[in-house]
Amino acid sequence: MAAFEPEFPPAPWQLAGEFFAVGGLLPVARARPFVPADLAIAEVLPGMTLGGLAVARYGDGSVLSYSELLVIPALVRADGRTGGWISHIYVDDEASLQGGRSIWGLPKELATFDWESQPEPRGPNSTALRVSRHGKLLLDFWAAPRWFSVPSALDLPIISMVEGKPTPWQAAVSCRARMASIHLEIPSDAPFAELRPRSFLGLHGEKLSMQVSSPS
């Protein structure tokens, strides 16, 4: 008997909720093992590319409700297009996992997300998150939004492997964005430990509305 696979919505996906992100420069030599050999890594400075880490939770107004952790080790180029390469991505919903793998070729894996709102002294609006897989910690995260938020909109270009071919797509994001102080603890045995961002001043996006396009 074939294993049951949950149905997932067709692309594009509409997602709503909030996210936290931190990014910065990463040495190309460090990113290279996490990027397919036939993809060129785009340098923003000699020997350096851009990478980052983001966590998000999607709820009301989304095609699926779930939490997500994704890691981008580099910007890559393919067929004249430049976009982020997602080397690791974790979710807590089986339909999201199957849809991400089937539609966008993303290496989604299931993980457990434990969110918690933190009281003082970390701040009344701060947030903590622990992500684990098979009982092993992947990420211990804490963030405190700073200052005021402003309406923001941008298109995030991504390149992933769909049916063995580099394929571009994008996430069109609108939100109220503000800076956030972010603290990360990534165990040394986590699959993405080598990709720890150098910067800990990140971004918080609330009232997020994001449309994830079909691969093109």
MIMARLUM-962631 format. One line per field, with one value per residue: residue in one letter; x negated, y negated, z of N, C-alpha, C in turn; residue number from 1. Coordinates in steps of 0.001 Angstrom, whole numbers. Each point is the difference from the previous one (the first is absolute). Last residue first. Layout:
% MIMARLUM-962631
residuo: a:...
n_px: X:...
n_py: Y:...
n_pz: Z:...
ca_px: X:...
ca_py: Y:...
ca_pz: Z:...
c_px: X:...
c_py: Y:...
c_pz: Z:...
num: NUM:...
END
This chain:
% MIMARLUM-962631
residuo: s:p:s:s:v:q:m:s:l:k:e:g:h:l:g:l:f:s:r:p:r:l:e:a:f:p:a:d:s:p:i:e:l:h:i:s:a:m:r:a:r:c:s:v:a:a:q:w:p:t:p:k:g:e:v:m:s:i:i:p:l:d:l:a:s:p:v:s:f:w:r:p:a:a:w:f:d:l:l:l:k:g:h:r:s:v:r:l:a:t:s:n:p:g:r:p:e:p:q:s:e:w:d:f:t:a:l:e:k:p:l:g:w:i:s:r:g:g:q:l:s:a:e:d:d:v:y:i:h:s:i:w:g:g:t:r:g:d:a:r:v:l:a:p:i:v:l:l:e:s:y:s:l:v:s:g:d:g:y:r:a:v:a:l:g:g:l:t:m:g:p:l:v:e:a:i:a:l:d:a:p:v:f:p:r:a:r:a:v:p:l:l:g:g:v:a:f:f:e:g:a:l:q:w:p:a:p:p:f:e:p:e:f:a:a:m
n_px: -9620:3095:3576:1023:1320:1527:1474:675:-100:-361:-4175:-5655:-5525:-5776:-5471:-5166:-3829:-4175:-2701:2057:-138:-922:-2000:2944:3779:1657:-655:-2823:-1778:3886:2389:2550:1009:2724:1430:2818:2372:2994:4013:4840:4939:1884:-6:-2335:-835:-3291:-1812:-3165:-3126:-3469:-3682:42:1435:4501:272:-3026:-930:-301:2213:1294:3371:2571:2847:1952:2053:1321:-1254:-1086:-3022:-3411:-2294:527:-1815:-1175:-2509:-1003:-2516:-330:-579:660:2178:3475:2196:86:1106:6:1819:731:2133:899:1844:1964:-470:-5069:-3948:-32:4487:3247:1509:2270:-351:1:-1853:-115:-2051:-571:-925:-1532:-1395:-2276:1742:2259:4454:4401:210:-1594:2542:4199:116:-473:3673:3323:-729:-1714:-3100:-5213:-5123:-4810:-5184:-2697:1052:-1367:848:-697:-513:-684:-1439:-877:-1593:-2873:-5:-892:-36:973:4922:4405:4866:4837:5527:5728:5668:5187:2267:1644:600:2039:-355:-4242:-5864:-5511:-5901:-5843:-5400:-5475:-4591:-4182:-3582:-5314:-5724:-4585:-629:4470:4211:1030:2326:-57:1400:1194:-485:-990:3474:445:-1651:-4898:-2043:-481:-3972:-3037:1040:950:3307:3295:4855:5183:5206:5696:5633:5824:5928:5141:2544:120:1225:-1609:461:-39:2329:1288:291:941:-1846:-1463:-764:-1712:742:295
n_py: -29427:1010:-1969:-3284:-2536:-4208:-2763:-3679:-1641:-2385:-719:872:-1076:496:-571:544:2467:2152:3099:4961:5376:4546:4306:3180:3086:4446:1039:586:-3278:-3237:-4727:-4845:-5723:-5197:-5477:-5101:-3464:-3834:-808:-135:1741:1925:3332:2902:4211:3876:3528:3166:3447:4362:4248:5392:4642:433:-3927:-3165:-5329:-5691:-5345:-5562:-3973:-5070:-4087:-4336:-2761:-3882:-941:-431:-1090:917:4546:5739:4930:5788:5405:5843:5072:4907:4664:4707:4930:3497:867:-4451:-5700:-5630:-4630:-5531:-5236:-5772:-5414:-4307:-2151:219:1797:1153:1051:2630:3338:4002:4406:5042:4558:4218:4580:2913:2368:-1067:-1535:-1993:-1902:-763:-1663:2249:3948:-385:-2621:1754:3186:-1633:-2105:2667:1738:-2976:-2741:-1568:-1742:-251:-1219:-1468:-4151:-4595:-4886:-3158:-1996:911:1417:4732:1270:-1108:-1411:-1124:1881:2674:710:2379:517:1668:-242:1429:-78:540:-1034:-2583:-4982:-3371:660:2039:867:-1161:167:-1127:-50:-1365:-684:-2268:-1665:-468:-184:-242:-4619:-2539:921:4904:4948:5276:4370:5259:4803:2748:-333:-1452:-16:-54:-4479:-3860:-1633:-2381:-4496:-3526:-3590:-4464:-1546:117:1438:-226:1369:-396:917:218:2536:1865:2758:2549:1885:4004:4189:3115:4717:5268:4620:5228:5624:4930:4792:5458
n_pz: -12628:4930:3367:4109:4723:3493:4856:4474:5613:4592:2680:455:1448:91:1828:2409:1189:-3545:-2390:-1609:-975:-1984:1178:2160:-1618:1144:5287:3984:3085:2088:712:1701:-5:226:-1372:-556:-3552:-3512:-3441:-3523:-2316:-4764:-4920:-4525:-3844:-2313:-4220:-3944:-3781:-1105:-1734:-424:1046:1747:2652:3678:1377:1363:927:1564:1999:516:2861:3579:4904:4322:5112:5847:4754:4243:1013:1504:1310:502:76:-383:-1050:-3004:-1172:3337:1078:-4:-4207:-1807:1332:1709:2918:1625:1983:553:1799:1773:4368:2112:2465:4905:982:-2868:-4289:-3498:-3380:-3269:-2657:-3946:-2990:-4854:-5392:-5181:-5546:-4365:-5035:-4575:-1634:-20:2830:4590:2972:1395:3492:4439:1981:1870:4375:4264:2744:-2153:-2436:-3340:-2611:-3589:-3692:-3055:-2927:-4337:-5596:-5770:-4491:-482:4483:5097:5708:5720:5149:4037:2651:2917:3332:2866:1921:1294:-825:-2613:-5147:-3392:2062:2949:5186:1553:488:1377:-102:-509:-2264:-1837:-3679:-3801:-4428:-1805:-1378:-1930:-2130:-303:-929:-2816:-1558:-1873:-3254:-1383:-519:3894:4222:5090:4532:609:-530:3208:2103:-2705:-1144:3948:2246:2102:1490:3155:2498:1627:1282:-385:-564:-2327:-4631:-5659:-5011:-4843:-5438:-1878:2555:4326:2650:2540:2189:384:1361:-1641:-2488:-320
ca_px: 105:-1308:-320:389:-1114:429:-1017:762:-599:1081:1315:1099:1284:1228:818:1026:1100:726:-888:-222:465:617:-1037:-812:-341:-422:1141:351:-1066:-939:99:-879:90:-999:206:-1197:142:-1213:-830:-1328:-520:104:360:227:374:962:-161:1326:259:1265:87:-416:-1405:-215:1295:-79:-53:-275:-544:-250:-1190:46:-1132:353:-1091:491:375:91:1325:476:-448:167:713:1:716:125:564:-114:-570:163:-1274:-460:-293:359:-686:317:-909:355:-993:458:-1015:381:1384:865:-285:-699:-1235:209:-849:-123:358:1:546:-192:894:-646:867:24:697:-336:-678:-1222:-1192:174:570:-836:-1294:138:219:-1182:-1004:437:-287:1257:690:1386:734:1305:686:-661:435:74:-484:963:-641:807:99:680:360:378:-504:669:-641:-1449:-532:-1383:-740:-1383:-1046:-1221:-1177:-527:-319:534:-979:-243:1214:1276:1101:1198:1297:1059:1302:868:893:757:988:1366:1112:8:-914:-1348:332:-775:-162:315:-997:529:224:-1252:-365:579:1448:465:-101:1310:831:-568:412:-1049:-548:-988:-1267:-856:-1323:-1084:-1237:-1295:-1158:-470:141:-323:160:475:-782:-611:-849:552:-542:154:1051:-632:857:74:-777:847
ca_py: -464:17:1276:244:789:906:477:607:499:-175:346:-385:604:-634:544:-1025:343:-1136:-776:-1389:-965:-1121:-759:-741:-1300:120:-317:1151:288:1039:1122:1073:1346:874:1441:625:845:674:-783:480:-1116:121:-1299:-234:-1407:-252:-1110:-398:-1195:-639:-1244:-1203:34:1089:616:1050:1353:1016:1269:1013:775:1308:405:982:431:861:-764:763:10:-1199:-1311:-1095:-1131:-1269:-1027:-1326:-703:-1447:-610:-1434:-709:-237:1296:1078:1273:922:1145:1163:1069:1337:911:467:476:-945:1:-1196:-679:-1190:-181:-1438:-521:-1460:-426:-1423:-499:-352:-286:1065:-177:1156:-408:774:-837:-1169:325:920:-630:-1035:637:753:-969:-494:984:392:898:-410:862:-578:693:1285:502:1457:726:172:89:-437:-1450:-490:1062:-428:801:-384:-756:-145:-336:-460:209:-450:279:-737:745:-585:989:1238:816:-593:-465:365:-394:774:-607:826:-594:958:-408:1113:-341:-14:-61:1145:1089:-514:-1413:-724:-1416:-847:-1011:-1350:-609:-356:942:-432:53:1379:890:286:644:1311:935:376:1330:572:-703:358:-575:366:-618:646:-818:230:-1186:224:-1254:76:-643:-1331:-312:-962:-1340:-918:-1010:-1305:-1172:-867:-1224:-1199
ca_pz: -1389:-685:-623:-1388:-522:-1060:-940:-1088:-1239:-982:520:-872:380:-450:-1078:-113:887:561:859:-438:999:-707:-687:983:-577:-1405:-864:-830:-960:437:-927:429:-553:604:-108:557:1176:422:904:367:771:1442:554:1425:57:1069:936:437:813:-361:769:-714:-377:-963:-273:-1008:555:-1000:466:-1037:342:-640:-830:-1025:-884:-1081:-1190:-1255:-613:-643:461:-963:591:-727:748:-614:1157:140:-1196:-222:23:1359:623:-922:200:-1090:-55:-801:44:-388:-506:-1332:-53:-682:-1432:-460:381:818:1168:215:1315:96:1285:270:1041:1259:1135:981:1268:845:1224:147:-108:-871:-1309:-772:-239:-1018:-1291:-404:-430:-1307:-1043:-626:938:248:925:295:1087:215:1307:1:1155:1086:1307:1142:35:-1211:-941:-1348:-1113:-1233:-1075:128:-1322:-17:-1247:165:-982:313:437:1233:1029:-583:-719:-1309:-668:605:-871:318:-261:587:310:675:1070:549:1021:-517:943:888:-349:214:173:994:-300:1144:327:156:-1310:-668:-1064:-1278:174:196:-1153:-593:1014:299:-1042:-950:280:-890:-115:-1122:235:-907:491:-181:349:1354:837:1401:726:1368:1061:-22:-1153:-964:254:-1118:96:-118:-161:1184:-83:0
c_px: -1121:179:-1415:-260:399:-1232:635:-1000:1061:-480:1057:1323:1054:1197:1249:835:1012:1126:730:-880:-272:559:538:-1061:-884:-461:-460:1253:322:-1003:-1003:268:-964:229:-1182:265:-1376:273:-1232:-672:-1316:-267:241:474:489:237:1095:-172:1474:244:1202:77:-514:-1415:-193:1363:-48:-77:-280:-687:-209:-1313:266:-1240:524:-1124:539:459:-32:1374:683:-371:106:818:-124:745:-74:666:-290:-696:217:-1322:-611:-462:510:-816:493:-1090:517:-1157:569:-996:406:1401:889:-276:-932:-1307:371:-707:-183:402:-184:701:-358:1069:-833:919:-73:668:-249:-787:-1311:-1325:29:515:-924:-1320:134:182:-1260:-978:416:-307:1352:623:1394:815:1325:700:-576:365:159:-639:1072:-789:834:245:765:317:494:-606:1028:-628:-1505:-433:-1368:-704:-1330:-1112:-1129:-1168:-534:-263:673:-994:-329:1173:1305:1160:1102:1316:894:1289:804:903:732:932:1339:1160:6:-948:-1241:460:-748:-302:477:-1126:670:215:-1197:-394:754:1511:479:-56:1348:829:-502:524:-1115:-426:-912:-1273:-898:-1280:-1115:-1077:-1277:-1115:-468:79:-205:83:611:853:-620:-931:536:-596:68:1084:-834:874:173:-880
c_py: 560:-391:-52:1439:505:676:949:382:535:401:-364:469:-515:785:-802:361:-1132:481:-1135:-752:-1426:-1042:-1263:-865:-832:-1312:30:-232:1185:346:1054:1193:927:1417:750:1503:470:818:805:-955:475:-1364:196:-1420:-302:-1500:-17:-1114:-134:-1214:-814:-1213:-1224:-43:998:677:1006:1351:886:1226:1073:715:1370:316:1027:314:959:-898:792:198:-1098:-1342:-1108:-1043:-1313:-936:-1484:-450:-1474:-431:-1461:-735:-180:1309:1032:1274:932:1055:1193:980:1403:1006:564:537:-951:-43:1029:-757:-1268:-221:-1506:-424:-1506:-351:-1441:-489:-284:-408:1267:-91:1216:-343:763:-722:-1195:172:871:-658:-1029:584:703:-1044:-484:919:458:998:-581:1020:-701:844:1402:454:1499:721:136:185:-553:-1498:-612:1218:-577:810:-532:-937:-183:-219:-648:254:-571:458:-944:852:-740:1192:1243:771:-718:-468:506:-603:882:-735:1032:-712:1154:-487:1256:-420:-3:65:1113:1139:-801:-1452:-685:-1448:-811:-945:-1364:-704:-490:1012:-413:144:1433:1107:409:736:1405:1020:285:1384:702:-802:462:-695:471:-787:787:-948:334:-1308:294:-1408:202:-939:-1378:-181:-945:-1348:-859:-1061:-1260:-1202:-826:-1246
c_pz: -867:-1459:-557:-413:-1385:-596:-1007:-1077:-947:-1387:-1035:589:-955:505:-244:-1215:90:900:713:986:-483:951:-664:-669:935:-631:-1455:-837:-897:-1090:442:-910:721:-526:603:63:450:1259:380:979:614:636:1492:234:1414:58:1049:1018:370:884:-479:912:-722:-568:-1135:-118:-1143:713:-1209:591:-1062:287:-593:-827:-993:-983:-1056:-1131:-1304:-638:-811:623:-1043:737:-756:939:-338:1291:201:-1286:-368:116:1389:616:-1004:211:-1098:142:-801:84:-190:-567:-1347:-155:-783:-1499:639:202:780:1329:7:1403:127:1310:325:964:1242:1141:850:1376:908:1250:145:-242:-938:-1424:-827:-335:-1121:-1395:-473:-542:-1384:-1184:-540:969:223:794:261:1059:192:1412:-182:1169:1070:1287:1135:58:-1157:-846:-1323:-1131:-977:-1021:140:-1443:90:-1312:465:-932:373:479:1222:921:-588:-840:-1299:-820:604:-764:557:-202:664:343:553:1115:448:1130:-740:964:1064:-348:365:60:1138:-355:1202:388:82:-1329:-805:-1069:-1264:94:254:-1038:-581:1050:302:-1016:-1009:477:-975:-7:-1134:411:-914:737:-221:363:1407:768:1487:589:1381:-851:160:-1195:-1073:391:-1261:5:-104:-297:1262:0
num: 216:215:214:213:212:211:210:209:208:207:206:205:204:203:202:201:200:199:198:197:196:195:194:193:192:191:190:189:188:187:186:185:184:183:182:181:180:179:178:177:176:175:174:173:172:171:170:169:168:167:166:165:164:163:162:161:160:159:158:157:156:155:154:153:152:151:150:149:148:147:146:145:144:143:142:141:140:139:138:137:136:135:134:133:132:131:130:129:128:127:126:125:124:123:122:121:120:119:118:117:116:115:114:113:112:111:110:109:108:107:106:105:104:103:102:101:100:99:98:97:96:95:94:93:92:91:90:89:88:87:86:85:84:83:82:81:80:79:78:77:76:75:74:73:72:71:70:69:68:67:66:65:64:63:62:61:60:59:58:57:56:55:54:53:52:51:50:49:48:47:46:45:44:43:42:41:40:39:38:37:36:35:34:33:32:31:30:29:28:27:26:25:24:23:22:21:20:19:18:17:16:15:14:13:12:11:10:9:8:7:6:5:4:3:2:1
END
